[in-house]
Amino acid sequence: MDENLEWFASADLTAYEGKYVAIAGCKVVAQGEDPGQVYETAKQEHPEEKVVLWKVPREGYCIFFQPRLDVH
């Protein structure tokens, strides 16, 4: 599993509920309402790192991941 995904799954992100967060190096490096702007900000500040964008669910919501089995 990707280390950023593992970190996201266990991190306390309640301060970011309902917002987009950009994660690089297992930490939030940018956050906001506009996913494009959040990603661009993170890439500008961390150009050499892999940046992952996630939307933090609001309390009471669940996120389900379903792998695509037809990908080769």
N, C-alpha and C positions, 0 to 999 in steps of 0.2 A: 504494500500500500504506500502511496505517496506520503512523504513525511509532513507536507503541509496539510493534507487531508486528515491525517491522524491528529495533528495538532488542533485543527479546526473542530474535529469531533469531540475533543475533550476540553477545549478552552472555555473559559467563562466569558462569553461575548454579550452578556445582557446589556451592556452599555450601547451596543450597536443594533439592538433589535429593530427589525424592519428596514435596515440599511444595507448597502453594499459595502463589503470590505475587501481590500486587496491584501493578500498575505504573501510575504516573501521572507524566507529565512525563519519560518515558524513564528512570525509576529505580524500584527496588523500594521501596515505601512501607509494606508490611506483608507478613508471611509467617506460615505456620502450617499445621496439619493440618486445620482446619475451614474450608472455603471460605466459608461464610456469615459467620463471625466475621472472617476476613481481609478480606473485602470491606467489611463494616460498619466495621471499624477504619479502613480506608483512606478511606472516604467521610467519616467523621467528621473525620479529620485533613486531608483535602483536598476539601472540599465543592464547590469551584468547578471542579475538574479532572475530566477523563474518567478513570475508573478501569477498568482491564482486569484480569481475573482469569485466571491461567494455572496449570496444574499443571506443575511442572518434572519432566521424566522422569528416572528413574534411569539411571545409566550403562548403555549397551548397548541402550536403548530408543529407538525413533524415533517421532516424531509426524508423522502425515500429515494434511494438510488437503485436503479434497475440496470444491470449490465446488458449491453447489446451482445447477444450471442451470435448474430450473423456477421460480425465484423471479422475480417480475415487478417 
